[in-house]
Every structure is written in C-alpha cells, then in structure tokens.
Amino acid sequence: MAELVRRFPVGAECAGLGGTHFRVWAPSCKKVDVQLQTKGALEHVVMDAQADGYFAAWAPGVRAGTRYRFRLDGGEAFADPASRFQPDGPHGPSEVVDPAAFVWRDQGWKGVSLKGQVLYELHIGTFTPEGTFAAAEKLLVDLKELGITVLELMPLAEFNGRFGWGYDGVDLFAPTRLYGRPDDVRHFVDAAHAAGMGVILDVVYNHFGPSGNYLARYSPAYTTRKHKNEWGDAINFDGPGSAPVREFFISNAGYWIEEYHFDGLRLDATQCLYDSSEPHVEVEIARRARAAAGDRSIVLIGESEPQDSRLVRPEVQGGHGLDALVNDDFHHAAMVAVTGQSTAYYSETRGTPQELISACKWGFLYQGQYYSWQKKPRGLPSLDLPAPVFINCLQNHDQVANSARGQRLQELTSPGRARAVTAL
C-alpha cells in the first residue's frame, strides 16, 4: 500500500475498507503485537519497532468495529493508550473507529468567541434519567430557550465503574461507553450547532484515574514523582522521556476539536500541570487546539485555583494564550452574601456589596494579597484584563460537592436572595 499519512502520532487510524494503521509508544517493551479479535478468535500482527520507542503496523482488511489490544513482549495484552472507544470499559479491548464515517451538517458553523456567552455546565450522565447523549440531545431546545449559548460538558474520557463525574479518566481519547458511542457525541455536538449553541469540553490533563490505567505497562515515563500532585502521581511534562508524553496530551487537545468539532476546552486544575520547560505545555495545547479548529473560533478556559493571570495573557507577554479563567473569588463573595456563612475557604470573603462590585469590575479579588486561609499570597495582578476573561458562577460541580451535603444554592438561602444574586 502507499505510505499512510497519519493524523495523530499514536492510536488506530482506519483507512476505510483498506485496513487500519496501528501505532503505539512502548519504550519499556522489546516486542509489541496487535492482538485482533476476529470471528471469535485471536490474531496477532507483529508491529515494527521504530525510533524513540514507537511500534507500528499496517493491518489490511481491519475495519471499523474491530476490537483489539496490544500484546507486550509476548505476555499480557492491554487497551490502546490512545483508544478511540472502549466498549467494555478500560479493562476490555479497544475498538477501531472511523471518524470519517460520520456526516457532519455544521459546515456553516463559525465557532464561538468569548464575549457575551452564557455557559451551562452539563453532566451527560445525570442530565436525563437515561444518562445518554441521545436523551440529552432531545433537551437542547429547552437549554436554548433558557438563554444558554455554550454548553460545557464535564469530562468524557473513559473511566472504570458505572458512575462518575469524569475526573478519573484513564483513556483520554475514548468517550466513555456509559453515555453512548463516539458518533453519539458527534451527533450531539452537530445538533447543538444546528440549534445555535456551542459545545466545549472539560479535559483533565493533570492526573490519571486510579483504576483501569495501564499506561505504566507501556512506559513508566507517563508520570513522575518529581512534582507533588493532589491526585496521585503528576504527569511527566518536563522529565526524562517526557517528549512523547507531551505530544500525547497536546494531540489529545487537537483531537477533540478536530474529530468532534468541540468549540473549545476547559483545562481542569491547571496548577497541577507542572512544567519547567519552554514553552509550557499549556502554550502548546492552546496552539494545537487552535490549529485543529482551522477557521472556526474556539474558547480555551483555564481553572486555576491560585488565580494565575498569566494563563490568559498572550505568548508575547510571557502568557500561555488561553482565553478565560474561572473566577472563584466572585463565587465565594456571592455565597457569603446570600448565606451569611464565612468559614473554611469562604473565610477570606465577607460578601459585602463592594466585594461583589469589585469582582464584577476587576475579576479576582486576590491579586497577590496575603490569603490567611492558605497562609501565603494568592493570585497575580489582573486589573488590566477585560471583563469577559473572567468566568463567573454561583455554583459548579466543585463548589456544590464541597458543601457538607451537596446542597444547591437555593437550598442554602432564601428565595429572594437567590433571585437577587442570580440577577446579578
């Protein structure tokens, strides 16, 4: 066959009826086979060793729907680290997916920009009784009528178990089987665009989930203990062997934009994306995501607990090139204003009118001042940043979960106060 031009550095890329090309990074192995499940039997295709620990193989006749694993050094076989779908969960085989088989209808969609958007954080698994993309799609008209302009989907990467918020993902290229198949995700995004709404995706690039993660079998270089992380081992973005790891995550950012037409990404807990190299991995993630969007406009949002304003500054100013940051200070001030409770991490705000005015006008309340709850300065200067840079909310999944019983705002205050702060 003619030389296949791959679109991504790793994973299974289907060439229609002709076959499928497999490529994986496994520097810990001397030999890797593609273990194909065909007609109830197992077939093995020997992969060619390439430079820098990669293995590749062309499998003629292997079509979309074929299930496979990678067998390492003639022993156990595991899911593809860049699997596009895990029909039986992370412990099962991967499935070859042909993204070109889906017919998009959103050719006229120009994407979204930041100013004037109303975002709705949506968890597919609990948004409807069915917990599927197909069921959620039926309610798009209701969200549109509510005034929503952009849907922010909580993470979709495959994880172990029957329920989850998505923050324990282990197969970052595979939308979880719990909510439907890959084309169900595409159909949902396509329908949202037809309804005039954008869709962005929450992605977790700061850790892997604790169950179903087999990446260490391919290489221990995926993670590092050089940096102290809040959720297990940190991702290795700047240590030995980090180049293929960086490319894995950077490619993932472009993948969701290109193959699923998402209108942007929300980067989870950016303070735990440790990288001492130049450029920072967040810069390269932003570059790749925008390149994947082509002529479409996308929005890149960062969650930064320490309120690092550098994330939204241009590269020429030493920034990371994102578009917006979540404004926790506004949330904290608003919650204290309507509940009167000022404890734990709410103890640094008083809920006064001036706090709310300042948060609306200037974004972060803490821009380098001492934060006694953490016993250190908090935030960086952001007075010069335009208002749309700051994503303000009264509640989100983190803040609701951090309350003792997971109560929503309307359960914590009076109806009048809830209406007033919602109007603000």
C-alpha positions in Angstrom: 0.0 0.0 0.0 1.0 3.6 -0.4 2.5 5.3 2.7 -0.2 6.2 5.1 -0.2 9.8 6.3 -1.2 9.6 10.0 -3.3 12.3 11.5 -2.2 11.6 15.1 1.1 10.2 16.4 -0.4 7.2 18.2 -3.6 5.1 18.1 -5.5 3.1 15.5 -6.3 5.1 12.3 -8.8 3.4 10.0 -8.4 3.8 6.2 -11.9 2.7 5.4 -12.2 -0.7 3.7 -8.4 -0.9 3.0 -7.3 -1.5 6.6 -6.1 0.1 9.8 -2.7 1.5 10.8 -1.7 1.0 14.5 1.0 2.9 16.3 1.9 3.0 20.0 4.7 4.3 22.2 6.0 1.5 24.3 9.7 2.1 25.2 9.6 -0.4 28.0 9.0 -3.2 25.5 11.1 -5.1 23.1 8.2 -6.5 21.1 4.6 -5.4 20.6 1.8 -7.2 18.7 -1.6 -6.1 17.7 -4.0 -8.7 19.1 -7.1 -8.7 16.9 -10.4 -10.2 18.0 -11.9 -11.5 14.7 -14.7 -14.1 14.4 -14.2 -15.3 18.0 -10.5 -16.0 17.6 -7.4 -14.0 18.3 -5.0 -13.0 15.5 -1.7 -11.3 16.0 0.0 -8.7 13.8 3.7 -8.1 14.6 4.5 -4.4 14.9 7.7 -2.9 13.6 10.0 -1.2 16.1 10.6 2.4 15.2 12.8 5.1 16.7 12.3 6.5 20.2 10.3 3.5 21.5 7.4 3.5 19.0 5.9 0.5 17.3 3.8 0.5 14.2 1.9 -2.0 12.0 -0.5 -1.9 9.0 -3.3 -4.4 9.2 -5.0 -4.9 5.8 -8.7 -5.6 5.9 -9.2 -4.5 9.5 -12.2 -2.2 9.6 -14.1 0.0 12.0 -15.7 -2.1 14.7 -12.8 -4.5 15.1 -11.7 -5.0 18.7 -8.0 -5.2 19.6 -5.4 -4.9 22.3 -1.6 -4.5 22.3 0.3 -7.6 23.5 3.5 -6.6 25.2 6.6 -8.8 24.9 4.5 -11.8 24.1 2.7 -11.6 27.5 -0.3 -9.7 28.7 -2.4 -7.6 26.3 -3.8 -4.2 27.2 -6.1 -1.5 25.7 -4.6 1.0 23.3 -3.4 4.1 25.3 -4.9 6.2 22.5 -8.0 4.1 22.1 -10.9 5.9 20.4 -13.5 3.7 22.1 -13.6 1.1 25.0 -17.0 -0.7 24.5 -16.5 -2.8 27.7 -14.7 -0.2 29.8 -10.9 0.4 30.4 -10.2 -3.2 31.3 -11.6 -4.5 27.9 -10.4 -4.3 24.4 -10.2 -1.2 22.3 -12.3 -0.7 19.2 -11.3 0.7 15.8 -13.3 3.8 15.0 -13.6 5.5 11.6 -14.3 9.2 12.4 -14.8 9.9 8.6 -17.9 7.8 8.6 -20.0 10.4 10.4 -21.6 13.0 8.1 -21.5 16.5 9.7 -24.1 19.1 8.9 -22.4 22.1 10.6 -20.2 23.3 7.7 -21.6 26.8 8.2 -20.8 26.9 11.9 -18.1 29.5 12.7 -17.4 28.6 16.3 -17.8 30.8 19.4 -16.0 33.8 20.8 -15.8 34.7 24.5 -17.8 37.9 24.9 -21.4 37.6 25.8 -21.6 33.9 26.3 -23.8 32.2 28.9 -22.2 28.8 29.8 -24.1 25.8 31.2 -22.1 23.1 32.9 -23.7 19.8 31.9 -23.0 16.3 33.1 -24.4 13.9 30.5 -24.7 11.0 33.0 -27.2 12.9 35.3 -28.8 15.4 32.9 -31.5 13.0 32.0 -32.9 9.8 33.6 -31.3 7.8 30.7 -27.9 9.5 31.1 -27.1 9.4 27.4 -26.1 11.8 24.7 -29.2 10.8 22.7 -31.5 11.7 25.6 -29.7 14.9 26.3 -30.0 15.9 22.7 -33.8 16.0 23.0 -33.5 18.8 25.6 -31.3 21.1 23.6 -34.2 23.2 22.6 -35.0 23.8 26.4 -31.4 24.9 27.0 -31.6 27.3 24.1 -34.9 28.8 25.3 -33.3 29.2 28.8 -30.8 31.5 27.2 -27.8 29.2 27.2 -25.3 29.9 24.4 -22.5 27.5 25.2 -22.7 24.0 26.8 -19.7 23.0 28.9 -19.6 19.2 29.1 -18.0 17.6 32.1 -15.1 15.2 31.2 -15.9 12.3 28.8 -12.7 10.2 28.9 -13.3 6.6 29.7 -13.1 5.6 33.3 -13.8 2.5 35.4 -17.1 1.8 37.1 -20.8 2.6 36.3 -20.9 6.2 37.6 -18.5 9.1 37.7 -18.1 12.8 37.1 -15.3 12.1 34.6 -12.4 13.3 36.6 -10.9 9.8 36.9 -10.4 9.3 33.2 -7.8 6.8 32.0 -8.4 6.5 28.3 -8.2 10.1 27.2 -9.1 9.6 23.6 -12.1 7.4 24.3 -15.5 9.0 25.1 -17.0 6.8 27.9 -19.2 4.0 26.8 -21.6 4.9 29.6 -23.2 7.7 27.6 -23.2 6.2 24.1 -20.9 5.6 21.2 -18.4 8.1 19.6 -20.9 9.0 16.9 -23.5 9.8 19.6 -21.1 12.5 20.8 -20.7 13.9 17.3 -24.4 13.9 16.7 -25.0 15.8 19.9 -22.4 18.5 19.0 -23.8 18.7 15.5 -27.4 19.1 16.8 -26.2 21.8 19.3 -24.6 23.7 16.5 -27.8 23.4 14.4 -29.6 24.9 17.4 -27.1 27.8 17.6 -25.2 26.7 20.7 -21.5 26.0 21.1 -20.2 23.0 23.0 -16.9 22.9 24.9 -15.3 20.0 26.7 -13.7 19.8 30.2 -10.4 17.9 29.9 -8.3 16.6 32.7 -4.5 16.7 31.9 -3.2 16.8 35.5 -3.6 13.2 36.6 -5.0 9.8 35.6 -7.7 7.9 37.4 -6.8 5.2 40.0 -8.4 2.3 38.2 -8.0 1.0 34.6 -4.9 2.9 33.8 -2.4 0.6 32.1 0.0 3.3 30.7 2.8 2.3 33.1 2.9 -1.1 31.3 3.9 0.8 28.2 6.2 3.2 29.9 6.7 4.5 33.5 7.6 7.9 32.0 4.0 8.9 31.7 4.0 10.0 35.3 6.6 11.5 37.7 7.1 11.9 41.4 9.3 15.0 40.8 6.2 17.2 41.5 3.8 16.9 44.3 0.3 16.4 42.9 -3.1 16.5 44.7 -4.4 13.4 42.9 -1.7 10.7 42.7 1.4 10.9 40.5 1.8 14.0 38.4 2.0 13.8 34.6 5.6 13.9 33.3 5.7 17.0 31.1 9.4 18.0 31.8 11.4 15.0 32.9 13.3 12.2 31.1 11.1 10.6 28.4 8.6 13.5 28.5 8.6 14.4 24.8 6.2 11.6 23.7 4.1 12.2 26.9 3.7 15.9 26.0 2.8 15.0 22.4 0.2 12.6 23.7 -1.6 15.3 25.7 -1.1 18.0 23.1 -2.5 15.7 20.4 -5.5 15.0 22.6 -6.4 18.6 22.7 -6.4 18.8 19.0 -8.3 15.5 18.7 -11.4 16.7 20.5 -11.5 19.9 18.4 -10.9 18.2 15.1 -12.8 14.9 15.3 -15.7 16.0 17.5 -16.0 19.7 16.4 -15.9 20.9 20.0 -15.8 24.7 20.3 -13.1 24.8 23.0 -11.8 23.2 26.1 -11.8 23.8 29.8 -8.5 22.8 31.3 -9.0 21.2 34.8 -6.8 22.3 37.7 -4.0 23.9 35.7 -2.0 24.5 38.8 -1.2 20.8 38.7 0.1 20.8 35.1 3.8 21.0 36.2 6.2 22.0 33.5 9.5 23.8 33.9 10.4 23.6 30.2 9.8 26.2 27.5 7.3 26.6 26.0 5.0 25.5 28.8 2.8 22.5 27.8 -0.3 24.8 28.2 1.1 27.0 25.4 1.4 24.0 23.1 -2.0 22.7 24.0 -3.5 26.1 23.1 -1.6 26.2 19.8 -2.6 22.7 18.8 -6.3 23.3 19.7 -6.5 26.4 17.6 -4.7 24.8 14.7 -7.2 21.9 14.8 -10.1 24.4 14.7 -8.9 25.9 11.4 -11.2 28.8 10.5 -13.5 28.1 13.5 -13.2 30.3 16.6 -12.7 28.4 19.8 -12.6 29.3 23.5 -10.0 27.9 25.9 -10.8 28.2 29.6 -8.4 27.5 32.5 -9.3 26.5 36.0 -6.6 28.0 38.2 -7.0 27.7 42.0 -4.1 30.1 42.7 -5.6 32.5 40.1 -2.6 32.8 37.8 -3.5 35.5 35.4 -0.5 34.6 33.2 -2.6 31.8 31.7 -4.8 34.3 29.7 -2.0 36.7 28.7 -0.6 36.4 25.1 2.5 34.5 24.5 4.4 37.7 23.6 3.8 38.8 27.1 5.0 35.6 28.6 1.5 34.2 28.9 0.0 30.8 28.0 -2.5 32.1 25.4 -5.8 30.9 27.0 -9.0 33.0 26.7 -10.6 32.9 30.1 -10.2 31.9 33.8 -12.8 30.7 36.3 -13.3 33.4 39.0 -13.6 31.6 42.3 -13.4 34.9 44.2 -16.8 36.0 42.7 -18.3 32.7 43.7 -17.0 32.9 47.3 -18.2 36.5 47.8 -21.6 35.7 46.4 -22.1 32.6 48.5 -21.2 34.5 51.7 -23.5 37.4 50.7 -26.6 35.1 50.4 -25.8 32.6 53.1 -24.0 34.7 55.8 -21.6 31.8 56.3 -17.9 32.7 56.2 -16.0 29.6 57.2 -13.2 27.4 55.7 -12.1 28.9 52.3 -15.0 31.3 52.5 -13.4 32.9 55.5 -11.4 35.3 53.2 -14.5 37.0 51.9 -17.3 38.9 53.6 -20.0 39.1 50.9 -20.1 42.9 51.1 -21.6 45.0 48.2 -18.1 46.3 47.5 -16.7 42.8 47.1 -19.4 41.9 44.5 -18.8 45.2 42.7 -15.1 44.7 42.6 -15.4 41.1 41.4 -17.6 42.2 38.6 -15.4 45.2 37.6 -11.9 43.8 38.2 -12.2 40.0 38.2 -10.1 38.4 41.0 -10.3 40.0 44.5 -7.0 38.5 45.4 -4.2 39.6 43.1 -1.2 39.0 45.2 -2.5 39.8 48.7 -1.9 37.6 51.7 -4.5 34.8 51.9 -4.6 33.7 55.5 -6.6 30.5 54.8 -3.6 29.2 52.8 -1.0 31.2 54.7 0.5 32.7 51.6 -0.1 35.3 48.9 -2.9 34.5 46.4 -3.3 35.5 42.8 -1.5 37.6 40.3 -2.3 41.1 39.0 -5.2 41.2 36.6 -6.6 44.7 36.7 -5.8 45.3 33.1 -7.7 42.2 31.8 -11.1 42.7 30.1 -14.2 41.5 32.0 -15.1 38.6 29.6 -11.8 36.9 30.6 -13.4 36.0 33.9 -16.0 33.2 34.1 -18.3 34.0 37.0 -20.7 31.5 38.5 -22.8 30.9 41.6 -22.3 27.2 41.7 -20.5 24.4 39.8 -19.7 20.8 40.4 -16.7 21.6 42.7 -18.5 24.1 44.9 -21.6 22.1 45.3 -19.6 19.0 46.2 -17.6 20.9 48.7 -20.6 21.6 50.8 -21.4 19.1 53.6 -24.4 17.6 51.9 -24.0 18.7 48.3 -26.8 21.2 48.6 -27.6 23.6 45.8 -27.7 27.4 46.2 -31.5 27.6 46.5 -31.3 25.2 49.5 -28.8 27.4 51.3 -30.5 30.8 51.2 -33.9 32.4 50.8 -35.8 32.6 47.5 -35.4 36.4 47.4 -31.7 36.3 47.9 -31.3 33.5 45.4 -33.2 35.6 42.8 -31.2 38.7 43.6 -27.8 37.2 43.2 -28.9 35.3 40.1 -30.0 38.5 38.6 -26.5 40.0 39.4 
